[in-house]
């Protein structure tokens, strides 16, 4: 697995994530890995993208790994936020396999990986994006991984676990902030618990008996509270 050991470390101590999940968390320390987990159709990807787009800063770039939509779809989605993540500040690793690596030319801000099965390629592409960002990572770097469930459809649980284990460790050492998503309705309890063990915080989302959406943050606000995604 590719290392981030040579990447520039951020000088940031904490990340302002007050826009994350209706202020359930105000700040997260540098090096945090947070998992957003819940059943399908709960807006988990939107939580991550909103958190990256609406951070209270103009000089923190972001890297988004997308396995369930291609780069063009992702960038279009980012434009819909009230505080859109500008394309020049967003670096995308497209491993959806729907773009056609031979058809789409890589740019500084978009890297293509043939398939979600190529976890080594995903890691290499992430490192390339961080290298292209360069010294700007000193201001902080937000990363989104969408989603672990898609990776688990293409690669074994052990491979995905090892990928997450290595990447969360490198992210922690470098002082970045990484938000990951997992569709709990697609996996058994053992797989979910194995994956969850890699993360500092877990934001769980669900529907209550009335159909309203709720969230709680294990490691932060542990109580279920109504949550309305934008």
C-alpha positions as CSV (number, residue, x, y, z in Angstrom):
1,X,0.0,0.0,0.0
2,X,1.3,3.4,-0.9
3,X,2.5,5.6,1.9
4,X,1.8,9.2,2.7
5,X,4.9,9.4,4.8
6,X,6.6,11.9,2.6
7,X,3.6,14.2,2.3
8,X,3.8,17.7,3.9
9,X,2.2,17.7,7.3
10,X,-0.4,20.3,8.0
11,X,0.3,23.0,10.6
12,X,-3.4,23.2,11.6
13,X,-4.3,22.0,15.1
14,X,-8.1,21.7,14.6
15,X,-10.6,21.8,11.8
16,X,-13.7,23.9,12.0
17,X,-16.6,21.6,11.1
18,X,-19.4,23.6,12.6
19,X,-21.4,23.2,9.4
20,X,-21.1,19.4,9.8
21,X,-24.4,17.7,10.6
22,X,-26.2,20.8,12.1
23,X,-23.4,21.8,14.6
24,X,-23.2,18.4,16.3
25,X,-19.5,18.9,16.3
26,X,-17.8,22.3,16.4
27,X,-14.1,21.2,15.8
28,X,-12.2,18.1,15.1
29,X,-8.5,17.7,15.9
30,X,-6.0,17.4,13.0
31,X,-5.5,13.8,12.0
32,X,-9.2,12.8,12.6
33,X,-10.9,10.0,10.6
34,X,-14.7,10.1,10.8
35,X,-17.1,7.5,9.4
36,X,-20.6,8.5,8.3
37,X,-22.6,5.3,8.5
38,X,-26.2,4.4,7.9
39,X,-28.6,2.7,5.5
40,X,-29.0,3.7,1.9
41,X,-30.8,6.9,0.8
42,X,-29.8,8.8,4.0
43,X,-27.7,11.5,2.3
44,X,-24.3,10.2,3.7
45,X,-22.3,11.5,0.7
46,X,-24.0,14.9,1.0
47,X,-22.9,15.1,4.7
48,X,-19.3,14.6,3.7
49,X,-19.4,16.9,0.7
50,X,-21.2,19.6,2.6
51,X,-18.6,19.4,5.4
52,X,-15.7,19.7,2.9
53,X,-17.4,22.5,0.9
54,X,-18.6,24.6,3.9
55,X,-15.5,24.6,6.1
56,X,-14.8,28.1,7.4
57,X,-11.8,28.8,5.3
58,X,-10.8,29.9,1.8
59,X,-7.4,28.2,1.6
60,X,-7.9,24.6,2.5
61,X,-8.0,22.3,-0.5
62,X,-9.9,19.0,-0.5
63,X,-9.4,15.6,-2.1
64,X,-12.5,13.4,-2.8
65,X,-12.2,9.7,-3.7
66,X,-15.4,8.8,-5.6
67,X,-16.3,5.2,-6.4
68,X,-20.0,5.5,-6.9
69,X,-20.2,8.5,-9.3
70,X,-17.7,9.8,-11.9
71,X,-15.7,13.0,-11.5
72,X,-18.0,15.1,-13.7
73,X,-21.0,14.1,-11.7
74,X,-19.2,14.8,-8.4
75,X,-18.0,18.2,-9.4
76,X,-21.5,19.1,-10.6
77,X,-22.9,18.0,-7.3
78,X,-20.4,20.2,-5.4
79,X,-21.6,23.2,-7.4
80,X,-25.1,22.8,-5.8
81,X,-24.0,23.7,-2.3
82,X,-24.6,27.2,-0.9
83,X,-20.9,27.4,-0.4
84,X,-19.6,25.4,-3.3
85,X,-16.2,23.8,-3.2
86,X,-14.5,25.5,-6.1
87,X,-13.1,23.2,-8.7
88,X,-9.6,24.6,-8.4
89,X,-9.6,23.7,-4.7
90,X,-11.0,20.2,-5.2
91,X,-8.9,17.3,-6.3
92,X,-10.8,14.2,-7.4
93,X,-9.8,10.5,-7.5
94,X,-12.3,8.9,-9.8
95,X,-12.2,5.1,-9.3
96,X,-15.9,4.6,-10.4
97,X,-14.9,2.7,-13.5
98,X,-17.6,4.6,-15.4
99,X,-15.4,7.3,-16.9
100,X,-13.1,5.1,-19.0
101,X,-9.5,5.8,-18.1
102,X,-8.5,5.5,-21.7
103,X,-11.1,8.1,-22.8
104,X,-10.6,10.7,-20.2
105,X,-7.3,12.5,-19.8
106,X,-6.0,13.1,-16.3
107,X,-5.5,16.7,-15.2
108,X,-3.8,18.1,-12.2
109,X,-7.0,18.0,-10.2
110,X,-8.6,14.8,-11.5
111,X,-6.9,11.4,-11.4
112,X,-8.5,8.2,-12.8
113,X,-8.3,4.7,-11.5
114,X,-9.6,1.8,-13.6
115,X,-11.8,0.2,-10.9
116,X,-12.8,0.3,-7.3
117,X,-10.9,-3.0,-7.0
118,X,-7.6,-1.3,-7.6
119,X,-7.0,-0.1,-4.0
120,X,-3.3,0.3,-4.6
121,X,-4.1,2.6,-7.5
122,X,-6.5,4.6,-5.4
123,X,-3.8,5.1,-2.8
124,X,-1.3,6.2,-5.4
125,X,-3.8,8.6,-6.9
126,X,-4.5,10.1,-3.5
127,X,-0.7,10.6,-2.9
128,X,-0.4,12.2,-6.4
129,X,-3.2,14.7,-5.5
130,X,-1.6,15.6,-2.3
131,X,1.8,16.0,-4.0
132,X,0.2,18.3,-6.6
133,X,-1.4,20.4,-3.8
134,X,2.1,20.9,-2.4
135,X,2.8,23.3,0.4
136,X,-0.8,24.4,0.5
137,X,-1.6,21.4,2.7
138,X,0.1,23.3,5.5
139,X,-3.2,25.2,5.8
140,X,-5.1,21.9,6.3
141,X,-6.5,19.3,4.0
142,X,-9.9,17.7,3.9
143,X,-10.4,14.3,2.3
144,X,-13.6,12.4,1.5
145,X,-13.9,8.7,0.6
146,X,-17.2,7.8,-1.1
147,X,-17.7,5.1,-0.3
148,X,-16.3,2.1,1.5
149,X,-19.4,0.1,0.6
150,X,-18.6,0.3,-3.1
151,X,-15.0,-0.7,-2.5
152,X,-16.4,-3.7,-0.6
153,X,-18.4,-4.7,-3.6
154,X,-15.3,-5.1,-5.7
155,X,-12.6,-6.1,-3.2
156,X,-12.5,-8.5,-0.3
157,X,-13.2,-7.3,3.3
158,X,-9.6,-8.0,4.3
159,X,-8.2,-5.8,1.4
160,X,-10.6,-2.9,2.2
161,X,-9.8,-3.2,5.9
162,X,-6.1,-3.0,5.2
163,X,-6.6,-0.1,2.8
164,X,-8.6,1.8,5.5
165,X,-6.1,0.8,8.2
166,X,-3.1,2.2,6.2
167,X,-4.8,5.3,5.0
168,X,-6.3,6.3,8.3
169,X,-2.9,5.9,9.9
170,X,-1.2,8.1,7.3
171,X,-4.0,10.7,7.5
172,X,-3.6,10.8,11.2
173,X,0.2,11.2,11.0
174,X,-0.1,14.0,8.4
175,X,-2.7,15.9,10.4
176,X,-5.4,15.8,7.7
177,X,-9.2,15.4,8.2
178,X,-10.8,12.5,6.4
179,X,-14.5,11.7,6.2
180,X,-15.6,8.3,5.0
181,X,-19.0,6.8,4.2
182,X,-20.4,3.3,4.7
183,X,-23.9,1.9,3.7
184,X,-24.8,-0.3,6.7
185,X,-27.7,-1.9,4.8
186,X,-25.3,-3.5,2.4
187,X,-23.2,-5.4,5.0
188,X,-23.5,-7.8,7.9
189,X,-22.9,-6.7,11.5
190,X,-19.4,-8.3,11.7
191,X,-18.2,-6.4,8.6
192,X,-19.7,-3.2,9.9
193,X,-18.0,-3.5,13.2
194,X,-14.7,-4.5,11.6
195,X,-14.7,-1.4,9.4
196,X,-16.0,0.9,12.2
197,X,-13.1,0.0,14.4
198,X,-10.7,2.0,12.2
199,X,-12.3,5.4,13.0
200,X,-12.0,8.1,15.7
201,X,-15.6,9.2,15.3
202,X,-18.7,7.6,13.8
203,X,-21.7,9.7,12.7
204,X,-24.7,7.4,12.5
205,X,-27.8,8.3,10.5
206,X,-31.2,6.6,10.4
207,X,-35.0,7.2,10.0
208,X,-37.2,7.1,13.0
209,X,-40.7,5.5,13.1
210,X,-42.3,8.7,11.7
211,X,-39.9,8.8,8.7
212,X,-37.8,11.7,10.1
213,X,-34.1,11.5,9.8
214,X,-31.9,11.4,12.9
215,X,-28.2,11.5,13.6
216,X,-25.9,10.8,16.5
217,X,-22.1,11.1,16.7
218,X,-20.2,8.5,18.7
219,X,-17.2,10.3,20.1
220,X,-19.2,13.6,20.0
221,X,-23.0,14.1,20.6
222,X,-24.2,10.5,21.4
223,X,-27.9,11.3,21.5
224,X,-30.2,10.7,18.5
225,X,-31.5,14.1,17.3
226,X,-33.6,15.1,14.3
227,X,-31.4,16.0,11.3
228,X,-32.5,17.5,8.0
229,X,-29.9,17.3,5.2
230,X,-29.7,20.1,2.7
